[in-house]
């Protein structure tokens, strides 16, 4: 079971990092929606950092949770139009 958790944690960490690299703020700069997008992006980045820290401490459960929460921030933002994201592939559910 530990091997499965480790593989899944690594996969989700890589998925979040890739999703962060692909997501760009969609609303025009200086608008309230652009500010909301920036906040969502910052949350996702913070969860990536937290997950990386937890993984380095061998706390795979919290690492996986952090990576999952981070991706949820991006995915939700993409669904409501805060981010331009690829519509093909495995990164987003748009």
Sine and cosine of phi, psi and omega as CSV:
sin_phi,cos_phi,sin_psi,cos_psi,sin_omega,cos_omega
0.00,0.00,-0.61,0.79,0.01,-1.00
-0.87,0.50,-0.63,0.77,0.01,-1.00
-0.90,0.44,-0.64,0.77,0.04,-1.00
-0.90,0.43,-0.68,0.73,0.01,-1.00
-0.90,0.43,-0.66,0.75,0.01,-1.00
-0.90,0.43,-0.70,0.71,0.01,-1.00
-0.89,0.46,-0.71,0.71,-0.03,-1.00
-0.92,0.40,-0.66,0.75,0.02,-1.00
-0.88,0.47,-0.72,0.69,0.03,-1.00
-0.89,0.46,-0.67,0.74,-0.01,-1.00
-0.89,0.45,-0.71,0.71,-0.01,-1.00
-0.93,0.37,-0.57,0.82,0.08,-1.00
-0.89,0.45,-0.69,0.72,0.04,-1.00
-0.91,0.41,-0.63,0.77,0.02,-1.00
-0.88,0.47,-0.70,0.71,0.01,-1.00
-0.90,0.43,-0.70,0.72,0.01,-1.00
-0.88,0.48,-0.67,0.74,0.02,-1.00
-0.92,0.40,-0.66,0.75,0.01,-1.00
-0.90,0.43,-0.65,0.76,0.06,-1.00
-0.87,0.49,-0.63,0.78,-0.01,-1.00
-0.93,0.37,-0.46,0.89,-0.06,-1.00
-1.00,-0.03,-0.42,0.91,-0.07,-1.00
-0.99,0.17,0.73,-0.68,0.10,-1.00
-0.78,-0.62,0.52,-0.85,-0.01,-1.00
-0.90,0.43,0.79,-0.62,-0.06,-1.00
-1.00,0.00,-0.70,0.72,-0.06,-1.00
-0.93,0.38,0.41,-0.91,0.02,-1.00
-0.87,0.49,0.62,-0.78,0.02,-1.00
-0.84,0.55,0.61,-0.79,0.05,-1.00
1.00,0.04,-0.03,1.00,0.02,-1.00
-1.00,-0.10,0.37,-0.93,0.06,-1.00
-0.85,0.52,-0.57,0.82,0.01,-1.00
-0.93,0.36,-0.57,0.82,0.07,-1.00
-0.92,0.40,-0.60,0.80,0.07,-1.00
-0.90,0.43,-0.66,0.75,0.04,-1.00
-0.89,0.46,-0.67,0.74,0.02,-1.00
-0.89,0.46,-0.68,0.73,0.01,-1.00
-0.88,0.47,-0.63,0.78,0.02,-1.00
-0.92,0.39,-0.66,0.75,0.04,-1.00
-0.90,0.44,-0.67,0.74,0.01,-1.00
-0.89,0.46,-0.68,0.73,0.02,-1.00
-0.88,0.47,-0.64,0.77,0.04,-1.00
-0.88,0.47,-0.70,0.72,0.00,-1.00
-0.89,0.46,-0.68,0.73,0.05,-1.00
-0.88,0.47,-0.66,0.75,0.00,-1.00
-0.90,0.43,-0.65,0.76,0.03,-1.00
-0.92,0.39,-0.55,0.84,0.08,-1.00
-0.90,0.44,-0.70,0.71,0.03,-1.00
-0.89,0.46,-0.70,0.72,0.02,-1.00
-0.88,0.48,-0.72,0.69,-0.01,-1.00
-0.87,0.48,-0.65,0.76,0.04,-1.00
-0.89,0.46,-0.68,0.73,0.05,-1.00
-0.88,0.48,-0.75,0.66,-0.01,-1.00
-0.88,0.48,-0.65,0.76,0.01,-1.00
-0.89,0.45,-0.66,0.75,0.03,-1.00
-0.89,0.45,-0.45,0.89,0.02,-1.00
-1.00,-0.02,0.14,0.99,-0.04,-1.00
0.88,0.47,0.45,0.89,0.08,-1.00
-0.99,-0.17,0.98,0.21,-0.14,-0.99
-0.93,0.36,-0.53,0.85,0.00,-1.00
-0.90,0.44,-0.76,0.65,0.01,-1.00
-0.94,0.34,-0.52,0.85,0.08,-1.00
-0.89,0.45,-0.75,0.66,0.01,-1.00
-0.88,0.47,-0.68,0.74,0.03,-1.00
-0.88,0.48,-0.69,0.72,0.00,-1.00
-0.89,0.46,-0.72,0.70,0.01,-1.00
-0.89,0.46,-0.62,0.78,-0.01,-1.00
-0.92,0.38,-0.70,0.71,0.04,-1.00
-0.89,0.46,-0.68,0.74,0.01,-1.00
-0.86,0.50,-0.69,0.72,0.01,-1.00
-0.92,0.38,-0.56,0.83,0.03,-1.00
-0.89,0.46,-0.62,0.78,0.05,-1.00
-0.87,0.49,-0.70,0.71,0.01,-1.00
-0.93,0.37,-0.71,0.71,-0.05,-1.00
-0.89,0.46,-0.69,0.72,0.03,-1.00
-0.90,0.44,-0.68,0.73,0.03,-1.00
-0.88,0.47,-0.63,0.78,0.03,-1.00
-0.91,0.41,-0.64,0.77,-0.03,-1.00
-0.90,0.43,-0.53,0.85,-0.02,-1.00
-0.99,-0.14,0.11,0.99,0.11,-0.99
1.00,-0.01,0.24,0.97,0.03,-1.00
-0.97,0.22,-0.41,0.91,-0.04,-1.00
-0.79,-0.61,0.60,-0.80,0.25,-0.97
-1.00,0.04,0.81,-0.59,-0.05,-1.00
-0.65,-0.76,0.35,-0.94,0.09,-1.00
-0.89,0.45,0.69,-0.72,0.01,-1.00
-1.00,-0.04,-0.22,0.98,0.07,-1.00
-0.97,-0.24,0.46,-0.89,0.08,-1.00
0.97,-0.23,-0.30,-0.96,-0.19,-0.98
-0.94,-0.33,0.07,1.00,-0.14,-0.99
-0.99,0.13,-0.58,0.81,-0.13,-0.99
-0.71,-0.71,0.39,-0.92,0.00,-1.00
-0.97,-0.25,0.74,0.67,0.04,-1.00
-0.98,-0.18,0.00,0.00,0.00,0.00
